[in-house]
Amino acid sequence: MPLSTLTDGLVRSLETVTDTVTAPFADPVIRLGVTGLSRAGKTVFITSLVANLMNRGRMSQFVPAATGGIRSAWLQPQPDDTIPRFPFEDHLSRLTSKTPSWPEGTRRVSELRLSLRVQPTGFLSGLTGLRTVHLDIVDYPGEWLLDLGLLDKPYEVWARETLARMATRPIAAKALAALNTVDPEAALDEAALTALTARYADYLEAARQAGFSDLTPGRFILPGDLAGSPVLTFVPLPEGGKPQRGTLRAECIRRYDAYKRQVVQPFFRQHFARIDRQVVLVDVLGAIHNGPRAVEDLRTAMSDILSAFRPGRNAWLTRLMGGRRVDRILFAATKADHLHHSQHPQLTAITEALLRDARDRADFHGAMTQALSIAALRTTTEETVDHHGQRLDVVRGTLAEGGRQAAFYPGDLPTDPNHLLSPARAGAEAWLDGDYAVMNFAPAALSLKPGDGPPHIRLDRAAQFLLGDKLQ
């Protein structure tokens, strides 16, 4: 066992032993991880969730709020002084202004602490007083989450899988041609490798814009202060013989291993391994719009991602040996407000089928999972209109580009998810029986009553699954 791995394990063990010893004497803390791939709505989800926990008038399906168990909620400094604070106030101001706009997406790890004053319920509720429960929300880019699947994957496997995916994507043609023409056994040329890495990173960004999900290394897309460093300067190369010292292949292998050791592992240890509950936001509608290959790519990406959650129950020995384990995972299909409510059951069913492999893996290890269709911030209203003699259920909202009002009908989602997943698994180029459109809506201007948070769809049910049992 490598010394760094042993050290990481000892650090986690010491942290969890400390948690176990001090827990009876401290306020309970729930660490909620929020992630999702690009444009899934992480920032809006956190902003609306916190706003609705502070003003609970729209949280009827969240039992601690509906029954009055939560007496008050307030923000305070998070316990991790080295992590940026999630700018809740700035984001909420943008969403609730007279001319609302979407906040910027997640580009780094951030954290926010919301403290809840709770009246316990149940058999002994009359014997106990109010207690404080802290909710620490950890926001991190979904692109970084994809990297956790690299920890147990050697360079040769990653490169082979990556090149195989690129071969099926026309947008990868130029980058793939460059990778296939380079001589991996040639002596390292730093300038040439830097140029090759830039071309590969451009492909990753283009693939993300095209709706693909499985894009690694994630820091190539969101490098932060690592931009231009050797640890972010490597590429997948075709398979060959045993790498010789000083060659391009040998250096790419070395830097790939350094990336896992110096970037991915610290992220796992410092943030991810300490999470208790997790919500994974998924833009299912966007993947459907982008076609069968995007749907299949999302399915495989989410299945791989789940292996990093180390799901299971928090037995004492398990905590001592391996740290916390995520014991509840919510898969939330976002942008449900882009569909009339009559199609929400289909969206939920497709999400459940899309994530079947991932959910089965979590359930097998003892974690509770649930799939929901949600809109953290509702931007549309529903209507039924006549269209060439046919009655259509539509949604109406303000377009992000141009600012005009528009009624939108995305097409009928199938009641049987296999009508989408089967051609996706088979590698179909396009849907045979219809196109599924998406619309980019701007946030609607809000007029909130005292005590009400922003309007949403099933955010209260999401909160109940993730937090309800901890606030009784």
Backbone torsions as a table, in degrees:
resi	resn	phi	psi	omega
1	MET	NA	129.3	179.2
2	PRO	-60.3	146.3	-179.4
3	LEU	-59.3	-38.8	-178.4
4	SER	-64.1	-38.0	179.0
5	THR	-65.9	-43.9	178.2
6	LEU	-61.6	-42.3	179.7
7	THR	-63.6	-44.4	178.1
8	ASP	-58.3	-42.3	-179.5
9	GLY	-64.7	-40.8	178.6
10	LEU	-64.4	-40.1	178.6
11	VAL	-61.8	-45.5	-179.9
12	ARG	-64.4	-40.5	179.5
13	SER	-61.9	-44.2	178.6
14	LEU	-62.7	-40.0	178.6
15	GLU	-61.4	-44.5	-176.2
16	THR	-74.0	-32.6	174.3
17	VAL	-62.1	-43.1	177.9
18	THR	-60.7	-43.4	178.0
19	ASP	-59.3	-43.7	-177.4
20	THR	-64.5	-41.7	-177.7
21	VAL	-70.4	-39.8	-173.2
22	THR	-90.2	-14.2	-174.1
23	ALA	-54.2	-43.4	-178.3
24	PRO	-63.7	-17.9	-174.8
25	PHE	-107.5	5.6	-176.7
26	ALA	-129.2	159.8	174.4
27	ASP	-64.6	139.3	178.9
28	PRO	-65.3	147.8	-178.8
29	VAL	-127.0	133.0	172.7
30	ILE	-111.1	122.0	176.8
31	ARG	-100.5	111.6	-177.8
32	LEU	-104.6	118.2	176.1
33	GLY	-90.6	134.8	178.5
34	VAL	-122.9	120.3	177.4
35	THR	-147.5	173.9	-178.8
36	GLY	168.7	160.6	-179.0
37	LEU	-79.5	177.1	-171.7
38	SER	-52.6	135.9	176.4
39	ARG	67.2	18.1	176.8
40	ALA	-81.2	-16.0	174.6
41	GLY	98.9	34.3	-178.5
42	LYS	-62.5	-47.4	-175.8
43	THR	-62.7	-44.6	179.7
44	VAL	-67.1	-37.8	178.7
45	PHE	-59.4	-50.1	-178.1
46	ILE	-64.1	-44.0	-178.4
47	THR	-61.0	-46.8	-178.8
48	SER	-70.1	-38.3	178.8
49	LEU	-61.1	-48.2	-179.4
50	VAL	-64.0	-44.3	179.9
51	ALA	-60.9	-38.1	-179.3
52	ASN	-79.9	-19.7	172.3
53	LEU	-80.0	-26.0	177.1
54	MET	-82.9	-34.0	176.8
55	ASN	-126.6	99.8	-160.6
56	ARG	-97.7	20.1	-176.1
57	GLY	-65.4	-22.4	-178.9
58	ARG	-104.3	15.9	-173.6
59	MET	-108.9	50.9	-174.0
60	SER	-66.5	-26.9	-179.7
61	GLN	-93.0	3.5	175.3
62	PHE	-99.0	100.9	-167.2
63	VAL	-55.8	-46.4	-179.7
64	PRO	-59.8	-26.5	176.9
65	ALA	-83.8	-44.3	-176.0
66	ALA	-65.0	-33.0	-178.0
67	THR	-91.0	-2.2	-178.9
68	GLY	82.2	12.2	179.9
69	GLY	-65.4	-33.0	174.3
70	ILE	-86.1	115.1	-177.6
71	ARG	-88.5	-33.3	179.7
72	SER	-160.1	160.7	178.4
73	ALA	-146.5	138.7	-179.1
74	TRP	-152.0	155.4	178.2
75	LEU	-90.4	146.7	173.1
76	GLN	-150.6	168.7	-176.6
77	PRO	-58.2	139.2	177.9
78	GLN	-74.3	158.4	-174.4
79	PRO	-74.7	-19.4	-177.4
80	ASP	-93.4	101.7	-175.3
81	ASP	-71.7	-16.3	-177.4
82	THR	-94.4	-1.9	-178.6
83	ILE	-104.5	134.2	178.4
84	PRO	-59.7	146.0	177.0
85	ARG	-78.9	137.6	174.6
86	PHE	-65.4	123.3	-173.4
87	PRO	-78.8	68.6	-175.6
88	PHE	-57.3	-47.5	-175.6
89	GLU	-62.6	-41.1	178.9
90	ASP	-63.8	-44.6	-178.8
91	HIS	-66.2	-42.7	179.9
92	LEU	-65.0	-37.2	178.4
93	SER	-61.8	-40.5	179.5
94	ARG	-66.4	-38.5	-176.7
95	LEU	-76.5	-23.1	-174.9
96	THR	-112.5	8.2	178.9
97	SER	-72.4	171.5	178.5
98	LYS	-64.0	-29.9	174.4
99	THR	-120.6	79.8	-172.2
100	PRO	-66.8	154.3	177.6
101	SER	-147.5	158.2	179.8
102	TRP	-75.4	138.0	176.3
103	PRO	-73.4	164.3	177.4
104	GLU	-67.4	151.2	-178.0
105	GLY	-77.0	174.2	-178.0
106	THR	-73.0	128.8	178.8
107	ARG	-128.2	-1.5	179.6
108	ARG	-162.4	171.2	176.4
109	VAL	-72.4	136.7	172.7
110	SER	-145.3	168.0	-173.3
111	GLU	-146.9	152.7	177.8
112	LEU	-146.4	136.6	176.2
113	ARG	-109.1	124.9	173.0
114	LEU	-115.4	122.9	-180.0
115	SER	-100.4	136.0	-176.2
116	LEU	-120.6	128.0	174.9
117	ARG	-93.2	117.0	-167.4
118	VAL	-123.7	138.1	171.2
119	GLN	-95.3	113.1	-179.5
120	PRO	-59.1	149.6	176.2
121	THR	-116.9	176.5	177.5
122	GLY	103.2	-167.1	-170.5
123	PHE	-61.7	-38.1	-176.6
124	LEU	-101.0	15.5	-174.4
125	SER	-62.8	-32.2	-179.3
126	GLY	-73.5	-13.2	-177.9
127	LEU	-98.8	-6.9	-178.0
128	THR	-120.0	150.6	179.6
129	GLY	-94.7	-168.9	178.0
130	LEU	-64.4	146.1	176.2
131	ARG	-131.6	159.4	178.9
132	THR	-108.0	130.2	175.8
133	VAL	-119.1	129.0	179.7
134	HIS	-97.4	131.1	174.8
135	LEU	-107.4	110.0	177.0
136	ASP	-99.0	112.1	-178.8
137	ILE	-97.5	123.4	-178.3
138	VAL	-110.5	119.0	-179.1
139	ASP	-106.2	129.9	178.0
140	TYR	-149.5	150.8	-176.7
141	PRO	-63.0	135.8	177.7
142	GLY	-64.2	-27.4	178.3
143	GLU	-62.3	-31.8	177.3
144	TRP	-73.3	-32.0	179.1
145	LEU	-61.4	-36.4	179.2
146	LEU	-58.2	-30.2	-177.0
147	ASP	-67.5	-22.4	-178.1
148	LEU	-63.0	-25.4	176.6
149	GLY	-70.7	-11.5	179.4
150	LEU	-81.6	-16.7	-171.6
151	LEU	-58.5	-37.5	-179.2
152	ASP	-103.3	18.6	-175.2
153	LYS	-119.2	115.5	177.4
154	PRO	-68.1	162.1	-176.3
155	TYR	-54.4	-44.8	-175.0
156	GLU	-60.5	-39.1	179.6
157	VAL	-69.8	-45.7	178.4
158	TRP	-59.1	-46.0	-178.1
159	ALA	-63.7	-44.2	-179.4
160	ARG	-62.0	-46.1	-179.6
161	GLU	-65.7	-40.9	-178.2
162	THR	-65.1	-46.0	179.9
163	LEU	-64.9	-34.5	178.1
164	ALA	-65.7	-40.3	177.6
165	ARG	-67.0	-42.4	-179.6
166	MET	-60.0	-33.3	-178.0
167	ALA	-65.3	-19.2	-179.8
168	THR	-96.6	0.6	-174.1
169	ARG	-118.3	113.6	179.9
170	PRO	-56.2	-32.1	-178.8
171	ILE	-67.8	-12.2	-179.8
172	ALA	-93.6	1.8	-170.2
173	ALA	-56.6	-48.8	-176.6
174	LYS	-66.8	-45.3	179.6
175	ALA	-64.8	-40.5	-179.4
176	LEU	-65.6	-39.6	178.1
177	ALA	-62.0	-41.5	179.1
178	ALA	-64.4	-41.3	-179.4
179	LEU	-68.2	-35.4	-176.8
180	ASN	-79.6	-18.1	-179.0
181	THR	-95.4	-15.6	179.5
182	VAL	-73.6	150.9	177.3
183	ASP	-94.5	106.1	-177.6
184	PRO	-63.4	-21.8	-176.8
185	GLU	-92.7	0.9	177.7
186	ALA	-73.3	160.1	177.5
187	ALA	-62.6	145.1	-179.0
188	LEU	-59.3	128.3	172.2
189	ASP	-118.6	105.6	-172.4
190	GLU	-59.4	-42.1	-179.2
191	ALA	-65.0	-40.9	179.5
192	ALA	-66.4	-40.0	179.1
193	LEU	-66.7	-38.2	177.7
194	THR	-62.0	-43.6	178.9
195	ALA	-66.0	-38.3	179.2
196	LEU	-66.8	-40.4	178.1
197	THR	-63.9	-41.0	178.9
198	ALA	-61.5	-39.9	178.7
199	ARG	-66.7	-39.5	178.1
200	TYR	-66.4	-40.9	178.0
201	ALA	-64.2	-37.5	176.2
202	ASP	-61.7	-39.2	176.6
203	TYR	-62.6	-44.1	179.9
204	LEU	-58.7	-43.8	179.4
205	GLU	-65.0	-41.9	177.8
206	ALA	-63.5	-38.5	178.6
207	ALA	-66.4	-37.9	176.8
208	ARG	-64.3	-43.7	178.9
209	GLN	-63.6	-28.9	179.8
210	ALA	-82.5	-2.6	174.9
211	GLY	99.1	6.0	177.6
212	PHE	-79.8	155.9	-170.9
213	SER	-113.8	-38.5	-171.9
214	ASP	-86.0	87.1	-172.6
215	LEU	-127.2	102.8	-178.8
216	THR	-128.0	151.2	-1.5
217	PRO	-73.4	139.2	-176.6
218	GLY	-63.5	-30.3	-179.6
219	ARG	-71.1	-13.2	173.9
220	PHE	-66.5	-28.4	179.5
221	ILE	-86.4	-41.5	179.4
222	LEU	-124.2	78.0	-172.2
223	PRO	-75.8	-26.4	-176.2
224	GLY	60.3	-137.0	-176.8
225	ASP	-79.3	2.6	176.8
226	LEU	-90.7	-1.0	-176.9
227	ALA	-55.6	130.1	177.2
228	GLY	83.1	-3.3	-178.7
229	SER	-79.2	156.0	177.9
230	PRO	-57.2	-31.6	-178.0
231	VAL	-67.8	-15.2	174.2
232	LEU	-113.9	28.5	179.7
233	THR	-128.9	79.8	174.9
234	PHE	-158.0	163.9	-176.6
235	VAL	-142.2	161.0	172.7
236	PRO	-77.2	131.2	-178.7
237	LEU	-119.0	150.5	177.2
238	PRO	-58.4	152.2	-178.1
239	GLU	-64.2	150.6	178.9
240	GLY	-154.7	-160.9	-179.6
241	GLY	-79.9	-166.0	-179.9
242	LYS	-63.7	127.7	-177.0
243	PRO	-66.1	138.1	178.2
244	GLN	-99.1	142.7	-177.6
245	ARG	-54.9	134.6	176.7
246	GLY	87.2	-0.5	179.6
247	THR	-89.2	166.5	177.6
248	LEU	-59.6	-44.5	-179.4
249	ARG	-61.5	-46.2	-178.6
250	ALA	-60.9	-39.9	-178.8
251	GLU	-71.5	-36.8	177.3
252	CYS	-64.5	-40.1	177.2
253	ILE	-63.4	-44.7	-178.9
254	ARG	-61.9	-43.1	-177.6
255	ARG	-73.1	-34.4	174.5
256	TYR	-60.4	-46.5	178.2
257	ASP	-64.0	-38.2	177.6
258	ALA	-66.1	-36.4	177.7
259	TYR	-60.2	-46.1	178.9
260	LYS	-64.4	-41.9	-174.8
261	ARG	-74.4	-39.8	-171.4
262	GLN	-99.8	-16.8	-178.2
263	VAL	-116.0	-53.0	-173.3
264	VAL	-73.9	-48.8	-177.9
265	GLN	-61.1	-44.8	176.7
266	PRO	-60.5	-37.8	177.2
267	PHE	-61.6	-45.0	178.6
268	PHE	-59.9	-47.6	-175.6
269	ARG	-67.3	-42.5	-172.4
270	GLN	-80.1	-29.7	-172.3
271	HIS	-125.3	-56.9	-166.7
272	PHE	-69.8	-41.2	-174.7
273	ALA	-70.3	-8.7	-177.6
274	ARG	-100.6	4.7	-175.4
275	ILE	-81.5	139.3	178.6
276	ASP	-95.8	-44.0	-179.2
277	ARG	-128.0	150.0	-175.1
278	GLN	-138.6	137.2	169.2
279	VAL	-117.8	130.2	177.9
280	VAL	-112.3	113.0	-178.7
281	LEU	-88.9	133.3	-173.1
282	VAL	-130.3	125.5	176.6
283	ASP	-87.1	75.7	-177.8
284	VAL	-65.4	-41.5	-179.6
285	LEU	-61.4	-39.9	178.6
286	GLY	-63.9	-41.0	178.4
287	ALA	-64.7	-41.8	178.6
288	ILE	-61.7	-43.2	178.9
289	HIS	-60.5	-36.4	-176.9
290	ASN	-81.1	-4.5	170.5
291	GLY	108.6	174.0	-174.9
292	PRO	-57.8	-39.5	-177.6
293	ARG	-67.9	-34.2	176.4
294	ALA	-67.9	-36.6	177.9
295	VAL	-65.4	-45.5	179.5
296	GLU	-66.0	-38.1	177.9
297	ASP	-62.9	-40.8	177.6
298	LEU	-65.1	-41.9	-179.8
299	ARG	-60.5	-48.0	-178.6
300	THR	-69.3	-36.2	179.3
301	ALA	-63.6	-45.0	-178.5
302	MET	-68.7	-33.2	176.6
303	SER	-65.2	-41.9	178.4
304	ASP	-68.0	-38.9	-177.8
305	ILE	-59.2	-40.5	-172.3
306	LEU	-62.6	-27.2	179.9
307	SER	-60.9	-22.9	-179.5
308	ALA	-79.3	-14.4	-176.4
309	PHE	-75.9	-16.8	-177.1
310	ARG	46.7	55.6	-172.4
311	PRO	-70.7	155.8	176.5
312	GLY	152.4	175.0	-177.5
313	ARG	-79.2	157.0	-174.6
314	ASN	-92.2	58.7	175.4
315	ALA	-62.2	152.9	-176.0
316	TRP	-59.0	-45.9	-178.2
317	LEU	-66.3	-38.5	179.0
318	THR	-62.1	-43.1	179.7
319	ARG	-65.1	-40.2	-178.4
320	LEU	-64.8	-39.7	-174.2
321	MET	-87.2	-32.6	-170.9
322	GLY	-131.3	2.2	-179.3
323	GLY	87.1	-177.9	-179.1
324	ARG	-63.4	156.0	173.6
325	ARG	-128.6	139.5	176.3
326	VAL	-67.5	123.2	-177.4
327	ASP	-110.3	-4.8	171.2
328	ARG	-141.1	130.6	-179.6
329	ILE	-130.2	123.9	177.1
330	LEU	-105.6	124.4	171.1
331	PHE	-99.0	113.0	-173.8
332	ALA	-114.2	117.1	173.0
333	ALA	-79.0	115.6	-174.0
334	THR	-86.2	174.9	176.9
335	LYS	63.1	34.1	176.6
336	ALA	-63.2	-20.7	178.4
337	ASP	-72.0	-7.1	175.0
338	HIS	-81.5	-4.3	178.2
339	LEU	-122.6	147.6	168.2
340	HIS	-63.2	146.8	-175.5
341	HIS	-58.8	-22.0	179.3
342	SER	-65.1	-18.7	179.4
343	GLN	-102.2	-0.9	179.7
344	HIS	-61.4	-39.3	177.0
345	PRO	-59.2	-37.6	177.8
346	GLN	-65.2	-41.2	179.8
347	LEU	-63.3	-42.0	178.4
348	THR	-64.4	-43.2	-179.8
349	ALA	-63.5	-40.5	178.1
350	ILE	-64.5	-41.0	178.6
351	THR	-62.5	-44.0	179.0
352	GLU	-62.1	-42.9	180.0
353	ALA	-69.5	-38.8	-179.9
354	LEU	-61.8	-33.7	-175.6
355	LEU	-105.7	18.9	-175.5
356	ARG	-58.4	-45.9	-179.9
357	ASP	-61.0	-43.1	-179.1
358	ALA	-66.5	-44.3	-178.3
359	ARG	-66.5	-40.4	179.5
360	ASP	-61.5	-38.0	179.7
361	ARG	-65.7	-39.5	179.1
362	ALA	-70.0	-45.3	-179.8
363	ASP	-60.5	-37.5	-179.0
364	PHE	-61.9	-33.1	-179.2
365	HIS	-91.3	4.7	173.6
366	GLY	98.8	-1.0	178.9
367	ALA	-82.5	142.2	173.8
368	MET	-82.9	135.7	178.4
369	THR	-130.8	156.0	177.6
370	GLN	-152.5	147.3	174.2
371	ALA	-114.0	137.1	178.9
372	LEU	-139.2	153.9	167.5
373	SER	-102.5	123.6	-173.8
374	ILE	-136.2	164.3	164.2
375	ALA	-136.7	111.7	-178.5
376	ALA	-64.9	-29.0	175.1
377	LEU	-136.8	115.2	-178.4
378	ARG	-77.9	127.0	-176.4
379	THR	-113.4	-2.5	-172.9
380	THR	-130.1	166.1	168.1
381	THR	-119.1	163.1	-176.4
382	GLU	-105.0	145.0	177.5
383	GLU	-144.3	163.2	168.8
384	THR	-122.1	124.2	-173.6
385	VAL	-124.0	159.4	173.5
386	ASP	-89.5	130.8	177.9
387	HIS	-137.7	103.4	-178.5
388	HIS	53.8	44.1	177.9
389	GLY	81.1	2.5	-179.7
390	GLN	-112.7	137.9	177.7
391	ARG	-86.1	122.5	-178.7
392	LEU	-119.0	135.5	172.8
393	ASP	-85.7	118.0	-174.4
394	VAL	-126.8	170.1	170.3
395	VAL	-119.5	149.3	-178.7
396	ARG	-124.0	133.9	179.0
397	GLY	-156.6	-178.3	179.7
398	THR	-95.4	125.3	-179.3
399	LEU	-69.5	139.4	-179.8
400	ALA	-64.9	-34.1	177.4
401	GLU	-101.7	116.3	179.2
402	GLY	100.3	-29.1	175.6
403	GLY	74.1	12.2	-179.5
404	ARG	-90.8	156.5	176.4
405	GLN	-76.8	141.3	-180.0
406	ALA	-148.6	141.2	170.7
407	ALA	-91.2	140.9	-170.6
408	PHE	-133.9	130.4	174.1
409	TYR	-126.1	111.2	-172.5
410	PRO	-81.2	-9.0	-171.8
411	GLY	107.3	158.6	-178.5
412	ASP	-81.4	119.1	171.8
413	LEU	-71.6	141.9	-179.1
414	PRO	-69.5	147.0	176.2
415	THR	-74.7	-24.7	176.5
416	ASP	-101.3	111.1	-177.7
417	PRO	-58.1	-25.2	-178.9
418	ASN	-64.6	-20.3	176.5
419	HIS	-65.1	-20.5	173.4
420	LEU	-100.6	-43.9	-173.1
421	LEU	-72.1	-31.9	-179.4
422	SER	-65.0	-51.3	176.1
423	PRO	-65.1	-28.7	177.3
424	ALA	-65.4	-45.2	178.5
425	ARG	-65.1	-32.3	-177.7
426	ALA	-79.5	-5.2	178.3
427	GLY	79.7	27.7	-179.6
428	ALA	-61.8	148.4	179.8
429	GLU	-76.8	-35.1	-176.0
430	ALA	-153.8	164.7	176.1
431	TRP	-72.0	137.3	-176.4
432	LEU	-80.6	-30.1	-169.7
433	ASP	-116.6	27.0	176.1
434	GLY	150.7	161.1	174.5
435	ASP	-110.2	147.5	-179.3
436	TYR	-118.2	115.1	-173.8
437	ALA	-92.5	159.4	171.6
438	VAL	-131.0	155.3	-180.0
439	MET	-130.2	141.1	179.1
440	ASN	-96.2	98.7	-179.3
441	PHE	-90.7	146.3	172.1
442	ALA	-84.8	155.6	175.2
443	PRO	-64.0	140.6	-179.2
444	ALA	-79.0	149.4	174.6
445	ALA	-65.5	135.1	-173.6
446	LEU	-111.2	148.6	170.9
447	SER	-133.1	94.3	-171.1
448	LEU	-91.5	135.3	173.2
449	LYS	-75.2	154.5	175.1
450	PRO	-56.5	131.8	-180.0
451	GLY	91.1	-6.2	179.6
452	ASP	-103.0	139.0	169.8
453	GLY	-90.1	-176.8	179.6
454	PRO	-61.5	149.1	178.6
455	PRO	-66.3	147.8	-175.2
456	HIS	-152.6	176.7	172.2
457	ILE	-127.2	112.0	175.1
458	ARG	62.4	19.8	173.0
459	LEU	-65.1	-32.3	178.2
460	ASP	-67.0	-36.9	177.1
461	ARG	-69.5	-35.5	175.2
462	ALA	-62.7	-44.3	178.9
463	ALA	-63.7	-38.2	179.5
464	GLN	-62.3	-44.2	179.5
465	PHE	-66.1	-42.1	-173.8
466	LEU	-78.9	-33.8	-168.5
467	LEU	-126.8	-19.1	-169.5
468	GLY	-54.2	-43.5	-176.2
469	ASP	-69.1	-24.5	-178.1
470	LYS	-84.3	-9.2	-175.1
471	LEU	-115.6	21.6	179.5
472	GLN	-84.4	NA	NA
